Amino acid sequence: MSETISQTQSELLPCVTVNPSSEHKATVIWLHGLGADGHDFEPIVPELKLPAELGVKFIFPHAPVMPVTINAGYEMRAWYDIRDTDLANREDKEGVRQSAALIEKFIDVEIESGIPSNKIILAGFSQGGAIALHLATRTQHKLAGIVALSTYLTMPEELASEKSSANLDTPIFMAHGSQDPVVPMQRGQFSAKTLQDNGFKVSWQDYPMAHAVCLEEIQALGSYFKNQL
């Protein structure tokens, strides 16, 4: 029997998929950082130690390849352009919105396949985390969880007028390295406060690390996934 491919499925970005060993009941869509690809966080899946009965599928999309201004226009996988080392001047609003729309298609396909939106977690690291936060605060889909690692909120001044109420009660897991030289932790803390000021529920944790993830953070993420799914 031939499988019918919907228009939305045909428009999806290429991705890495890790299927559950049991019946598929939930999905985590996880976005990588600048210059990486969907394989970057694939090795973390077994480290989360999620029970097989949760039936969690992981989707790791590959960002589009584009020239990145801060890297002398060199083409690499990126969710949006970065124009300046100063976070306040690096907003590529159009790029952020375009990538958020591309990722929402993954949510649509999961729902189309029978996974309710409240069994879908949107996660991201660095640039990927910025897209996760942008989309999760604006989508009409009620999500199971939102994960933002070593990242920041783009367009904070526009959140109040653009936010959706769908995920106001969805716990946002934010984590950051206290020694992060790429995205200073203060920017992450400012983003967490902005989210809270707009009515979102944020759980903040920081770790003595640079722009990376650590074992303690992965363990905390595993607990978060279990609680939310």
C-alpha positions as CSV (number, residue, x, y, z in Angstrom):
1,M,0.0,0.0,0.0
2,S,1.4,3.4,-0.9
3,E,1.7,6.0,1.8
4,T,-0.1,9.3,1.1
5,I,2.2,12.3,1.6
6,S,0.5,15.5,2.6
7,Q,1.4,18.9,1.2
8,T,2.7,19.9,4.6
9,Q,4.9,16.8,4.9
10,S,6.4,17.5,1.5
11,E,7.4,21.0,2.7
12,L,9.3,19.8,5.8
13,L,13.0,20.5,6.3
14,P,15.3,17.5,6.2
15,C,15.7,16.1,9.7
16,V,17.1,13.3,11.9
17,T,14.4,11.1,13.5
18,V,14.8,8.9,16.5
19,N,11.8,6.6,16.8
20,P,10.6,5.1,20.1
21,S,10.9,1.4,20.8
22,S,7.3,1.3,21.7
23,E,4.1,2.8,20.3
24,H,4.5,6.4,19.3
25,K,2.6,8.6,21.9
26,A,4.6,11.9,22.1
27,T,7.1,13.9,20.1
28,V,10.0,16.2,21.0
29,I,11.1,18.6,18.2
30,W,14.7,19.8,19.0
31,L,16.5,22.6,17.2
32,H,20.3,22.8,17.0
33,G,22.5,25.9,17.3
34,L,24.3,27.9,14.7
35,G,26.6,25.9,12.4
36,A,25.6,22.6,13.8
37,D,22.9,20.2,12.3
38,G,20.2,17.8,13.4
39,H,22.8,15.2,14.5
40,D,24.2,17.5,17.2
41,F,21.8,16.5,20.0
42,E,20.9,13.0,18.7
43,P,23.4,11.3,21.2
44,I,21.5,12.9,24.2
45,V,18.4,10.9,23.6
46,P,19.5,7.7,25.5
47,E,21.1,9.9,28.2
48,L,17.6,11.3,29.1
49,K,16.6,7.8,30.3
50,L,13.0,8.2,29.3
51,P,10.7,5.2,30.0
52,A,9.9,3.2,26.8
53,E,6.2,3.4,27.7
54,L,6.2,7.1,27.1
55,G,6.7,6.4,23.4
56,V,8.7,9.5,22.6
57,K,9.8,10.2,19.1
58,F,12.6,12.8,18.7
59,I,12.8,15.0,15.6
60,F,16.0,17.0,15.0
61,P,15.5,19.3,11.9
62,H,18.5,20.6,9.9
63,A,18.4,24.4,9.7
64,P,18.6,25.9,6.2
65,V,22.1,26.8,4.8
66,M,22.5,30.5,4.5
67,P,25.3,33.2,4.6
68,V,25.9,34.4,8.2
69,T,27.1,38.1,8.4
70,I,29.1,37.7,11.6
71,N,31.1,34.9,10.0
72,A,32.1,37.0,7.0
73,G,29.1,35.8,5.0
74,Y,30.2,32.2,5.1
75,E,27.4,29.8,4.4
76,M,26.3,27.4,7.2
77,R,23.3,26.0,8.8
78,A,21.5,28.8,10.6
79,W,18.0,29.6,11.7
80,Y,18.5,33.3,11.0
81,D,21.3,35.7,10.2
82,I,23.5,37.1,13.0
83,R,24.7,40.6,12.0
84,D,26.6,41.7,15.1
85,T,28.2,40.4,18.3
86,D,26.0,42.8,20.2
87,L,22.8,40.9,20.9
88,A,20.7,44.1,20.6
89,N,21.8,44.5,17.0
90,R,21.6,40.9,15.8
91,E,17.9,40.8,15.2
92,D,17.1,39.2,11.8
93,K,13.3,39.4,12.4
94,E,12.3,38.1,9.0
95,G,14.7,35.1,9.4
96,V,13.3,34.3,12.8
97,R,9.7,34.4,11.6
98,Q,10.5,32.3,8.5
99,S,12.2,29.6,10.6
100,A,9.5,29.5,13.2
101,A,7.0,28.9,10.3
102,L,9.1,26.1,9.0
103,I,9.2,24.4,12.5
104,E,5.4,24.9,13.0
105,K,4.9,22.6,10.0
106,F,6.6,19.8,12.0
107,I,4.0,20.4,14.7
108,D,1.2,20.3,12.1
109,V,2.4,17.0,10.7
110,E,2.6,15.4,14.1
111,I,-0.9,16.5,14.9
112,E,-2.0,15.2,11.5
113,S,-0.4,11.8,12.3
114,G,-2.5,11.5,15.5
115,I,-0.2,13.0,18.2
116,P,-2.1,15.8,20.1
117,S,-0.3,19.1,20.5
118,N,-0.3,18.6,24.3
119,K,2.0,15.6,23.7
120,I,4.6,17.7,21.8
121,I,7.6,19.4,23.3
122,L,9.5,22.1,21.4
123,A,13.1,22.4,22.4
124,G,16.2,24.2,21.2
125,F,19.8,25.2,22.0
126,S,21.2,28.7,21.3
127,Q,19.8,29.9,17.9
128,G,17.5,26.9,18.0
129,G,16.3,27.9,21.4
130,A,15.5,31.4,20.2
131,I,13.3,29.9,17.5
132,A,11.6,27.6,20.0
133,L,10.8,30.5,22.3
134,H,9.5,32.6,19.4
135,L,7.2,29.9,18.1
136,A,6.0,28.6,21.4
137,T,4.9,32.0,22.6
138,R,3.0,32.7,19.4
139,T,1.5,29.4,18.2
140,Q,-2.1,28.6,18.8
141,H,-1.2,24.9,19.5
142,K,-1.1,24.0,23.2
143,L,2.2,22.3,23.8
144,A,3.3,19.8,26.4
145,G,6.5,21.7,27.1
146,I,9.0,24.3,25.9
147,V,12.8,23.9,26.4
148,A,15.2,26.9,25.8
149,L,18.9,26.1,26.4
150,S,21.7,28.7,26.4
151,T,19.5,31.1,24.5
152,Y,17.6,34.3,24.5
153,L,14.3,35.9,23.5
154,T,14.3,37.6,20.1
155,M,12.1,40.7,19.6
156,P,11.3,41.0,23.4
157,E,9.6,44.4,22.7
158,E,7.1,42.7,20.4
159,L,6.1,39.8,22.7
160,A,3.3,41.6,24.5
161,S,1.4,42.4,21.3
162,E,2.2,39.1,19.5
163,K,1.9,36.5,22.2
164,S,-0.7,33.8,22.2
165,S,-2.4,32.6,25.3
166,A,-2.2,29.0,24.3
167,N,1.0,28.3,26.3
168,L,0.8,30.7,29.1
169,D,0.4,27.7,31.5
170,T,3.0,25.6,29.8
171,P,6.2,25.3,31.9
172,I,9.2,26.7,30.1
173,F,12.5,25.0,31.0
174,M,15.3,27.5,30.6
175,A,18.9,26.6,31.4
176,H,22.2,28.6,30.9
177,G,25.9,28.4,31.5
178,S,27.1,31.0,34.0
179,Q,30.4,31.2,32.0
180,D,28.8,31.4,28.5
181,P,30.9,33.7,26.3
182,V,28.5,33.4,23.3
183,V,25.2,34.3,24.9
184,P,25.8,35.9,28.2
185,M,23.8,34.5,31.0
186,Q,22.4,38.0,31.8
187,R,20.7,38.0,28.4
188,G,19.1,34.6,29.2
189,Q,17.9,35.9,32.6
190,F,16.5,39.1,31.0
191,S,14.7,36.8,28.6
192,A,13.3,34.7,31.4
193,K,12.1,37.9,33.2
194,T,10.5,39.2,30.0
195,L,8.6,35.9,29.6
196,Q,7.4,36.0,33.2
197,D,6.3,39.6,32.9
198,N,4.2,38.5,29.9
199,G,2.5,35.8,32.0
200,F,4.6,32.8,31.0
201,K,5.7,30.2,33.5
202,V,9.5,29.9,33.5
203,S,11.7,27.4,35.4
204,W,15.3,28.8,35.4
205,Q,18.5,26.9,36.1
206,D,22.1,27.7,35.5
207,Y,25.2,25.6,35.6
208,P,29.0,26.4,35.9
209,M,29.7,25.9,32.2
210,A,30.3,27.7,28.9
211,H,28.1,27.6,25.8
212,A,27.3,23.9,26.2
213,V,25.2,21.3,28.0
214,C,26.2,19.3,31.0
215,L,25.2,16.0,32.6
216,E,23.3,17.6,35.4
217,E,21.3,19.7,32.9
218,I,20.5,16.6,30.8
219,Q,19.3,14.8,34.0
220,A,17.1,17.7,34.8
221,L,15.7,17.7,31.2
222,G,14.9,14.0,31.5
223,S,12.8,14.7,34.6
224,Y,11.1,17.6,32.9
225,F,10.2,15.4,29.9
226,K,8.8,12.7,32.1
227,N,6.7,15.2,34.0
228,Q,5.3,16.9,30.9
229,L,4.7,13.8,28.9
